[in-house]
Amino acid sequence: YGDMPEIKVHNFTNEHLRDKKILIIRDSMVDTVLPFLSMGLKDITLLDIRHFNGSVRRYVEDCKPDIVIVMYKPSYVPIVWNHKDKFDFR
């Protein structure tokens, strides 16, 4: 359905997966990696900062992930960037 600010993936098929939550701060290039990550993890949240206008720091505090991965191409972000800096996660 196109790019969205937030996508949550929960793997229901394998109950023996680790119960870890990963948050990926991403752009659309992560779409190629997500199917592989979702096979080995129970919960993945994707946050697309091109479309997310809130505080990333507050989002991380509320989401309480075990791991945060920042995976996006910084030179692509200014096209639709809503924050003051490419790594401004306030």
Phi and psi restraints in degrees (range 20) as a CNS / XPLOR table:
assign (resid 1 and name C) (resid 2 and name N)
       (resid 2 and name CA) (resid 2 and name C) 1.0 87.2 20.0 2
assign (resid 2 and name N) (resid 2 and name CA)
       (resid 2 and name C) (resid 3 and name N) 1.0 -178.8 20.0 2
assign (resid 2 and name C) (resid 3 and name N)
       (resid 3 and name CA) (resid 3 and name C) 1.0 -70.4 20.0 2
assign (resid 3 and name N) (resid 3 and name CA)
       (resid 3 and name C) (resid 4 and name N) 1.0 139.3 20.0 2
assign (resid 3 and name C) (resid 4 and name N)
       (resid 4 and name CA) (resid 4 and name C) 1.0 -133.3 20.0 2
assign (resid 4 and name N) (resid 4 and name CA)
       (resid 4 and name C) (resid 5 and name N) 1.0 152.3 20.0 2
assign (resid 4 and name C) (resid 5 and name N)
       (resid 5 and name CA) (resid 5 and name C) 1.0 -63.3 20.0 2
assign (resid 5 and name N) (resid 5 and name CA)
       (resid 5 and name C) (resid 6 and name N) 1.0 -34.6 20.0 2
assign (resid 5 and name C) (resid 6 and name N)
       (resid 6 and name CA) (resid 6 and name C) 1.0 -141.0 20.0 2
assign (resid 6 and name N) (resid 6 and name CA)
       (resid 6 and name C) (resid 7 and name N) 1.0 135.2 20.0 2
assign (resid 6 and name C) (resid 7 and name N)
       (resid 7 and name CA) (resid 7 and name C) 1.0 -133.2 20.0 2
assign (resid 7 and name N) (resid 7 and name CA)
       (resid 7 and name C) (resid 8 and name N) 1.0 132.5 20.0 2
assign (resid 7 and name C) (resid 8 and name N)
       (resid 8 and name CA) (resid 8 and name C) 1.0 -115.1 20.0 2
assign (resid 8 and name N) (resid 8 and name CA)
       (resid 8 and name C) (resid 9 and name N) 1.0 130.6 20.0 2
assign (resid 8 and name C) (resid 9 and name N)
       (resid 9 and name CA) (resid 9 and name C) 1.0 -118.8 20.0 2
assign (resid 9 and name N) (resid 9 and name CA)
       (resid 9 and name C) (resid 10 and name N) 1.0 126.9 20.0 2
assign (resid 9 and name C) (resid 10 and name N)
       (resid 10 and name CA) (resid 10 and name C) 1.0 -125.7 20.0 2
assign (resid 10 and name N) (resid 10 and name CA)
       (resid 10 and name C) (resid 11 and name N) 1.0 126.4 20.0 2
assign (resid 10 and name C) (resid 11 and name N)
       (resid 11 and name CA) (resid 11 and name C) 1.0 -89.5 20.0 2
assign (resid 11 and name N) (resid 11 and name CA)
       (resid 11 and name C) (resid 12 and name N) 1.0 108.3 20.0 2
assign (resid 11 and name C) (resid 12 and name N)
       (resid 12 and name CA) (resid 12 and name C) 1.0 -90.4 20.0 2
assign (resid 12 and name N) (resid 12 and name CA)
       (resid 12 and name C) (resid 13 and name N) 1.0 -14.6 20.0 2
assign (resid 12 and name C) (resid 13 and name N)
       (resid 13 and name CA) (resid 13 and name C) 1.0 -78.8 20.0 2
assign (resid 13 and name N) (resid 13 and name CA)
       (resid 13 and name C) (resid 14 and name N) 1.0 -27.0 20.0 2
assign (resid 13 and name C) (resid 14 and name N)
       (resid 14 and name CA) (resid 14 and name C) 1.0 -125.9 20.0 2
assign (resid 14 and name N) (resid 14 and name CA)
       (resid 14 and name C) (resid 15 and name N) 1.0 104.0 20.0 2
assign (resid 14 and name C) (resid 15 and name N)
       (resid 15 and name CA) (resid 15 and name C) 1.0 -78.5 20.0 2
assign (resid 15 and name N) (resid 15 and name CA)
       (resid 15 and name C) (resid 16 and name N) 1.0 -4.3 20.0 2
assign (resid 15 and name C) (resid 16 and name N)
       (resid 16 and name CA) (resid 16 and name C) 1.0 -92.9 20.0 2
assign (resid 16 and name N) (resid 16 and name CA)
       (resid 16 and name C) (resid 17 and name N) 1.0 5.6 20.0 2
assign (resid 16 and name C) (resid 17 and name N)
       (resid 17 and name CA) (resid 17 and name C) 1.0 -72.3 20.0 2
assign (resid 17 and name N) (resid 17 and name CA)
       (resid 17 and name C) (resid 18 and name N) 1.0 156.6 20.0 2
assign (resid 17 and name C) (resid 18 and name N)
       (resid 18 and name CA) (resid 18 and name C) 1.0 -62.8 20.0 2
assign (resid 18 and name N) (resid 18 and name CA)
       (resid 18 and name C) (resid 19 and name N) 1.0 141.7 20.0 2
assign (resid 18 and name C) (resid 19 and name N)
       (resid 19 and name CA) (resid 19 and name C) 1.0 -90.0 20.0 2
assign (resid 19 and name N) (resid 19 and name CA)
       (resid 19 and name C) (resid 20 and name N) 1.0 54.1 20.0 2
assign (resid 19 and name C) (resid 20 and name N)
       (resid 20 and name CA) (resid 20 and name C) 1.0 -106.6 20.0 2
assign (resid 20 and name N) (resid 20 and name CA)
       (resid 20 and name C) (resid 21 and name N) 1.0 146.4 20.0 2
assign (resid 20 and name C) (resid 21 and name N)
       (resid 21 and name CA) (resid 21 and name C) 1.0 -109.1 20.0 2
assign (resid 21 and name N) (resid 21 and name CA)
       (resid 21 and name C) (resid 22 and name N) 1.0 129.6 20.0 2
assign (resid 21 and name C) (resid 22 and name N)
       (resid 22 and name CA) (resid 22 and name C) 1.0 -117.0 20.0 2
assign (resid 22 and name N) (resid 22 and name CA)
       (resid 22 and name C) (resid 23 and name N) 1.0 135.7 20.0 2
assign (resid 22 and name C) (resid 23 and name N)
       (resid 23 and name CA) (resid 23 and name C) 1.0 -110.7 20.0 2
assign (resid 23 and name N) (resid 23 and name CA)
       (resid 23 and name C) (resid 24 and name N) 1.0 126.3 20.0 2
assign (resid 23 and name C) (resid 24 and name N)
       (resid 24 and name CA) (resid 24 and name C) 1.0 -114.3 20.0 2
assign (resid 24 and name N) (resid 24 and name CA)
       (resid 24 and name C) (resid 25 and name N) 1.0 118.3 20.0 2
assign (resid 24 and name C) (resid 25 and name N)
       (resid 25 and name CA) (resid 25 and name C) 1.0 -87.9 20.0 2
assign (resid 25 and name N) (resid 25 and name CA)
       (resid 25 and name C) (resid 26 and name N) 1.0 118.1 20.0 2
assign (resid 25 and name C) (resid 26 and name N)
       (resid 26 and name CA) (resid 26 and name C) 1.0 -141.0 20.0 2
assign (resid 26 and name N) (resid 26 and name CA)
       (resid 26 and name C) (resid 27 and name N) 1.0 171.4 20.0 2
assign (resid 26 and name C) (resid 27 and name N)
       (resid 27 and name CA) (resid 27 and name C) 1.0 -123.1 20.0 2
assign (resid 27 and name N) (resid 27 and name CA)
       (resid 27 and name C) (resid 28 and name N) 1.0 -168.8 20.0 2
assign (resid 27 and name C) (resid 28 and name N)
       (resid 28 and name CA) (resid 28 and name C) 1.0 -69.6 20.0 2
assign (resid 28 and name N) (resid 28 and name CA)
       (resid 28 and name C) (resid 29 and name N) 1.0 -16.4 20.0 2
assign (resid 28 and name C) (resid 29 and name N)
       (resid 29 and name CA) (resid 29 and name C) 1.0 -66.2 20.0 2
assign (resid 29 and name N) (resid 29 and name CA)
       (resid 29 and name C) (resid 30 and name N) 1.0 -21.6 20.0 2
assign (resid 29 and name C) (resid 30 and name N)
       (resid 30 and name CA) (resid 30 and name C) 1.0 -70.3 20.0 2
assign (resid 30 and name N) (resid 30 and name CA)
       (resid 30 and name C) (resid 31 and name N) 1.0 -16.5 20.0 2
assign (resid 30 and name C) (resid 31 and name N)
       (resid 31 and name CA) (resid 31 and name C) 1.0 -56.2 20.0 2
assign (resid 31 and name N) (resid 31 and name CA)
       (resid 31 and name C) (resid 32 and name N) 1.0 -28.6 20.0 2
assign (resid 31 and name C) (resid 32 and name N)
       (resid 32 and name CA) (resid 32 and name C) 1.0 -78.3 20.0 2
assign (resid 32 and name N) (resid 32 and name CA)
       (resid 32 and name C) (resid 33 and name N) 1.0 -24.4 20.0 2
assign (resid 32 and name C) (resid 33 and name N)
       (resid 33 and name CA) (resid 33 and name C) 1.0 -91.1 20.0 2
assign (resid 33 and name N) (resid 33 and name CA)
       (resid 33 and name C) (resid 34 and name N) 1.0 -29.9 20.0 2
assign (resid 33 and name C) (resid 34 and name N)
       (resid 34 and name CA) (resid 34 and name C) 1.0 -54.7 20.0 2
assign (resid 34 and name N) (resid 34 and name CA)
       (resid 34 and name C) (resid 35 and name N) 1.0 -45.6 20.0 2
assign (resid 34 and name C) (resid 35 and name N)
       (resid 35 and name CA) (resid 35 and name C) 1.0 -57.8 20.0 2
assign (resid 35 and name N) (resid 35 and name CA)
       (resid 35 and name C) (resid 36 and name N) 1.0 -35.7 20.0 2
assign (resid 35 and name C) (resid 36 and name N)
       (resid 36 and name CA) (resid 36 and name C) 1.0 -73.9 20.0 2
assign (resid 36 and name N) (resid 36 and name CA)
       (resid 36 and name C) (resid 37 and name N) 1.0 -41.9 20.0 2
assign (resid 36 and name C) (resid 37 and name N)
       (resid 37 and name CA) (resid 37 and name C) 1.0 -65.0 20.0 2
assign (resid 37 and name N) (resid 37 and name CA)
       (resid 37 and name C) (resid 38 and name N) 1.0 -38.7 20.0 2
assign (resid 37 and name C) (resid 38 and name N)
       (resid 38 and name CA) (resid 38 and name C) 1.0 -68.9 20.0 2
assign (resid 38 and name N) (resid 38 and name CA)
       (resid 38 and name C) (resid 39 and name N) 1.0 -18.3 20.0 2
assign (resid 38 and name C) (resid 39 and name N)
       (resid 39 and name CA) (resid 39 and name C) 1.0 -75.1 20.0 2
assign (resid 39 and name N) (resid 39 and name CA)
       (resid 39 and name C) (resid 40 and name N) 1.0 -22.5 20.0 2
assign (resid 39 and name C) (resid 40 and name N)
       (resid 40 and name CA) (resid 40 and name C) 1.0 -112.7 20.0 2
assign (resid 40 and name N) (resid 40 and name CA)
       (resid 40 and name C) (resid 41 and name N) 1.0 -1.1 20.0 2
assign (resid 40 and name C) (resid 41 and name N)
       (resid 41 and name CA) (resid 41 and name C) 1.0 -129.0 20.0 2
assign (resid 41 and name N) (resid 41 and name CA)
       (resid 41 and name C) (resid 42 and name N) 1.0 152.7 20.0 2
assign (resid 41 and name C) (resid 42 and name N)
       (resid 42 and name CA) (resid 42 and name C) 1.0 -82.8 20.0 2
assign (resid 42 and name N) (resid 42 and name CA)
       (resid 42 and name C) (resid 43 and name N) 1.0 -42.7 20.0 2
assign (resid 42 and name C) (resid 43 and name N)
       (resid 43 and name CA) (resid 43 and name C) 1.0 -133.1 20.0 2
assign (resid 43 and name N) (resid 43 and name CA)
       (resid 43 and name C) (resid 44 and name N) 1.0 126.6 20.0 2
assign (resid 43 and name C) (resid 44 and name N)
       (resid 44 and name CA) (resid 44 and name C) 1.0 -132.1 20.0 2
assign (resid 44 and name N) (resid 44 and name CA)
       (resid 44 and name C) (resid 45 and name N) 1.0 132.4 20.0 2
assign (resid 44 and name C) (resid 45 and name N)
       (resid 45 and name CA) (resid 45 and name C) 1.0 -116.3 20.0 2
assign (resid 45 and name N) (resid 45 and name CA)
       (resid 45 and name C) (resid 46 and name N) 1.0 131.5 20.0 2
assign (resid 45 and name C) (resid 46 and name N)
       (resid 46 and name CA) (resid 46 and name C) 1.0 -109.6 20.0 2
assign (resid 46 and name N) (resid 46 and name CA)
       (resid 46 and name C) (resid 47 and name N) 1.0 130.1 20.0 2
assign (resid 46 and name C) (resid 47 and name N)
       (resid 47 and name CA) (resid 47 and name C) 1.0 -120.5 20.0 2
assign (resid 47 and name N) (resid 47 and name CA)
       (resid 47 and name C) (resid 48 and name N) 1.0 112.5 20.0 2
assign (resid 47 and name C) (resid 48 and name N)
       (resid 48 and name CA) (resid 48 and name C) 1.0 -93.2 20.0 2
assign (resid 48 and name N) (resid 48 and name CA)
       (resid 48 and name C) (resid 49 and name N) 1.0 105.3 20.0 2
assign (resid 48 and name C) (resid 49 and name N)
       (resid 49 and name CA) (resid 49 and name C) 1.0 -71.9 20.0 2
assign (resid 49 and name N) (resid 49 and name CA)
       (resid 49 and name C) (resid 50 and name N) 1.0 -10.4 20.0 2
assign (resid 49 and name C) (resid 50 and name N)
       (resid 50 and name CA) (resid 50 and name C) 1.0 -70.4 20.0 2
assign (resid 50 and name N) (resid 50 and name CA)
       (resid 50 and name C) (resid 51 and name N) 1.0 -24.3 20.0 2
assign (resid 50 and name C) (resid 51 and name N)
       (resid 51 and name CA) (resid 51 and name C) 1.0 -120.1 20.0 2
assign (resid 51 and name N) (resid 51 and name CA)
       (resid 51 and name C) (resid 52 and name N) 1.0 -2.4 20.0 2
assign (resid 51 and name C) (resid 52 and name N)
       (resid 52 and name CA) (resid 52 and name C) 1.0 -98.1 20.0 2
assign (resid 52 and name N) (resid 52 and name CA)
       (resid 52 and name C) (resid 53 and name N) 1.0 122.1 20.0 2
assign (resid 52 and name C) (resid 53 and name N)
       (resid 53 and name CA) (resid 53 and name C) 1.0 -101.1 20.0 2
assign (resid 53 and name N) (resid 53 and name CA)
       (resid 53 and name C) (resid 54 and name N) 1.0 -7.2 20.0 2
assign (resid 53 and name C) (resid 54 and name N)
       (resid 54 and name CA) (resid 54 and name C) 1.0 -84.0 20.0 2
assign (resid 54 and name N) (resid 54 and name CA)
       (resid 54 and name C) (resid 55 and name N) 1.0 -168.2 20.0 2
assign (resid 54 and name C) (resid 55 and name N)
       (resid 55 and name CA) (resid 55 and name C) 1.0 -85.7 20.0 2
assign (resid 55 and name N) (resid 55 and name CA)
       (resid 55 and name C) (resid 56 and name N) 1.0 118.8 20.0 2
assign (resid 55 and name C) (resid 56 and name N)
       (resid 56 and name CA) (resid 56 and name C) 1.0 -66.6 20.0 2
assign (resid 56 and name N) (resid 56 and name CA)
       (resid 56 and name C) (resid 57 and name N) 1.0 -38.8 20.0 2
assign (resid 56 and name C) (resid 57 and name N)
       (resid 57 and name CA) (resid 57 and name C) 1.0 -58.7 20.0 2
assign (resid 57 and name N) (resid 57 and name CA)
       (resid 57 and name C) (resid 58 and name N) 1.0 -46.8 20.0 2
assign (resid 57 and name C) (resid 58 and name N)
       (resid 58 and name CA) (resid 58 and name C) 1.0 -65.3 20.0 2
assign (resid 58 and name N) (resid 58 and name CA)
       (resid 58 and name C) (resid 59 and name N) 1.0 -38.0 20.0 2
assign (resid 58 and name C) (resid 59 and name N)
       (resid 59 and name CA) (resid 59 and name C) 1.0 -61.0 20.0 2
assign (resid 59 and name N) (resid 59 and name CA)
       (resid 59 and name C) (resid 60 and name N) 1.0 -43.6 20.0 2
assign (resid 59 and name C) (resid 60 and name N)
       (resid 60 and name CA) (resid 60 and name C) 1.0 -63.9 20.0 2
assign (resid 60 and name N) (resid 60 and name CA)
       (resid 60 and name C) (resid 61 and name N) 1.0 -42.1 20.0 2
assign (resid 60 and name C) (resid 61 and name N)
       (resid 61 and name CA) (resid 61 and name C) 1.0 -62.0 20.0 2
assign (resid 61 and name N) (resid 61 and name CA)
       (resid 61 and name C) (resid 62 and name N) 1.0 -39.4 20.0 2
assign (resid 61 and name C) (resid 62 and name N)
       (resid 62 and name CA) (resid 62 and name C) 1.0 -75.2 20.0 2
assign (resid 62 and name N) (resid 62 and name CA)
       (resid 62 and name C) (resid 63 and name N) 1.0 -38.9 20.0 2
assign (resid 62 and name C) (resid 63 and name N)
       (resid 63 and name CA) (resid 63 and name C) 1.0 -74.1 20.0 2
assign (resid 63 and name N) (resid 63 and name CA)
       (resid 63 and name C) (resid 64 and name N) 1.0 -32.4 20.0 2
assign (resid 63 and name C) (resid 64 and name N)
       (resid 64 and name CA) (resid 64 and name C) 1.0 51.6 20.0 2
assign (resid 64 and name N) (resid 64 and name CA)
       (resid 64 and name C) (resid 65 and name N) 1.0 56.2 20.0 2
assign (resid 64 and name C) (resid 65 and name N)
       (resid 65 and name CA) (resid 65 and name C) 1.0 -74.8 20.0 2
assign (resid 65 and name N) (resid 65 and name CA)
       (resid 65 and name C) (resid 66 and name N) 1.0 157.0 20.0 2
assign (resid 65 and name C) (resid 66 and name N)
       (resid 66 and name CA) (resid 66 and name C) 1.0 -77.6 20.0 2
assign (resid 66 and name N) (resid 66 and name CA)
       (resid 66 and name C) (resid 67 and name N) 1.0 -32.0 20.0 2
assign (resid 66 and name C) (resid 67 and name N)
       (resid 67 and name CA) (resid 67 and name C) 1.0 -138.9 20.0 2
assign (resid 67 and name N) (resid 67 and name CA)
       (resid 67 and name C) (resid 68 and name N) 1.0 139.4 20.0 2
assign (resid 67 and name C) (resid 68 and name N)
       (resid 68 and name CA) (resid 68 and name C) 1.0 -118.6 20.0 2
assign (resid 68 and name N) (resid 68 and name CA)
       (resid 68 and name C) (resid 69 and name N) 1.0 126.6 20.0 2
assign (resid 68 and name C) (resid 69 and name N)
       (resid 69 and name CA) (resid 69 and name C) 1.0 -115.9 20.0 2
assign (resid 69 and name N) (resid 69 and name CA)
       (resid 69 and name C) (resid 70 and name N) 1.0 126.6 20.0 2
assign (resid 69 and name C) (resid 70 and name N)
       (resid 70 and name CA) (resid 70 and name C) 1.0 -100.0 20.0 2
assign (resid 70 and name N) (resid 70 and name CA)
       (resid 70 and name C) (resid 71 and name N) 1.0 114.2 20.0 2
assign (resid 70 and name C) (resid 71 and name N)
       (resid 71 and name CA) (resid 71 and name C) 1.0 -138.6 20.0 2
assign (resid 71 and name N) (resid 71 and name CA)
       (resid 71 and name C) (resid 72 and name N) 1.0 85.8 20.0 2
assign (resid 71 and name C) (resid 72 and name N)
       (resid 72 and name CA) (resid 72 and name C) 1.0 -154.1 20.0 2
assign (resid 72 and name N) (resid 72 and name CA)
       (resid 72 and name C) (resid 73 and name N) 1.0 160.4 20.0 2
assign (resid 72 and name C) (resid 73 and name N)
       (resid 73 and name CA) (resid 73 and name C) 1.0 -89.7 20.0 2
assign (resid 73 and name N) (resid 73 and name CA)
       (resid 73 and name C) (resid 74 and name N) 1.0 108.4 20.0 2
assign (resid 73 and name C) (resid 74 and name N)
       (resid 74 and name CA) (resid 74 and name C) 1.0 -57.4 20.0 2
assign (resid 74 and name N) (resid 74 and name CA)
       (resid 74 and name C) (resid 75 and name N) 1.0 -32.6 20.0 2
assign (resid 74 and name C) (resid 75 and name N)
       (resid 75 and name CA) (resid 75 and name C) 1.0 -70.8 20.0 2
assign (resid 75 and name N) (resid 75 and name CA)
       (resid 75 and name C) (resid 76 and name N) 1.0 -18.4 20.0 2
assign (resid 75 and name C) (resid 76 and name N)
       (resid 76 and name CA) (resid 76 and name C) 1.0 -83.2 20.0 2
assign (resid 76 and name N) (resid 76 and name CA)
       (resid 76 and name C) (resid 77 and name N) 1.0 -29.3 20.0 2
assign (resid 76 and name C) (resid 77 and name N)
       (resid 77 and name CA) (resid 77 and name C) 1.0 -62.2 20.0 2
assign (resid 77 and name N) (resid 77 and name CA)
       (resid 77 and name C) (resid 78 and name N) 1.0 -39.7 20.0 2
assign (resid 77 and name C) (resid 78 and name N)
       (resid 78 and name CA) (resid 78 and name C) 1.0 -60.4 20.0 2
assign (resid 78 and name N) (resid 78 and name CA)
       (resid 78 and name C) (resid 79 and name N) 1.0 -16.6 20.0 2
assign (resid 78 and name C) (resid 79 and name N)
       (resid 79 and name CA) (resid 79 and name C) 1.0 -58.5 20.0 2
assign (resid 79 and name N) (resid 79 and name CA)
       (resid 79 and name C) (resid 80 and name N) 1.0 -40.9 20.0 2
assign (resid 79 and name C) (resid 80 and name N)
       (resid 80 and name CA) (resid 80 and name C) 1.0 -132.7 20.0 2
assign (resid 80 and name N) (resid 80 and name CA)
       (resid 80 and name C) (resid 81 and name N) 1.0 32.0 20.0 2
assign (resid 80 and name C) (resid 81 and name N)
       (resid 81 and name CA) (resid 81 and name C) 1.0 -78.8 20.0 2
assign (resid 81 and name N) (resid 81 and name CA)
       (resid 81 and name C) (resid 82 and name N) 1.0 133.0 20.0 2
assign (resid 81 and name C) (resid 82 and name N)
       (resid 82 and name CA) (resid 82 and name C) 1.0 -103.8 20.0 2
assign (resid 82 and name N) (resid 82 and name CA)
       (resid 82 and name C) (resid 83 and name N) 1.0 -9.3 20.0 2
assign (resid 82 and name C) (resid 83 and name N)
       (resid 83 and name CA) (resid 83 and name C) 1.0 -101.1 20.0 2
assign (resid 83 and name N) (resid 83 and name CA)
       (resid 83 and name C) (resid 84 and name N) 1.0 171.0 20.0 2
assign (resid 83 and name C) (resid 84 and name N)
       (resid 84 and name CA) (resid 84 and name C) 1.0 -75.8 20.0 2
assign (resid 84 and name N) (resid 84 and name CA)
       (resid 84 and name C) (resid 85 and name N) 1.0 -27.3 20.0 2
assign (resid 84 and name C) (resid 85 and name N)
       (resid 85 and name CA) (resid 85 and name C) 1.0 -138.6 20.0 2
assign (resid 85 and name N) (resid 85 and name CA)
       (resid 85 and name C) (resid 86 and name N) 1.0 153.5 20.0 2
assign (resid 85 and name C) (resid 86 and name N)
       (resid 86 and name CA) (resid 86 and name C) 1.0 -61.7 20.0 2
assign (resid 86 and name N) (resid 86 and name CA)
       (resid 86 and name C) (resid 87 and name N) 1.0 -26.0 20.0 2
assign (resid 86 and name C) (resid 87 and name N)
       (resid 87 and name CA) (resid 87 and name C) 1.0 -120.3 20.0 2
assign (resid 87 and name N) (resid 87 and name CA)
       (resid 87 and name C) (resid 88 and name N) 1.0 30.1 20.0 2
assign (resid 87 and name C) (resid 88 and name N)
       (resid 88 and name CA) (resid 88 and name C) 1.0 -86.9 20.0 2
assign (resid 88 and name N) (resid 88 and name CA)
       (resid 88 and name C) (resid 89 and name N) 1.0 98.3 20.0 2
assign (resid 88 and name C) (resid 89 and name N)
       (resid 89 and name CA) (resid 89 and name C) 1.0 -102.2 20.0 2
assign (resid 89 and name N) (resid 89 and name CA)
       (resid 89 and name C) (resid 90 and name N) 1.0 25.1 20.0 2
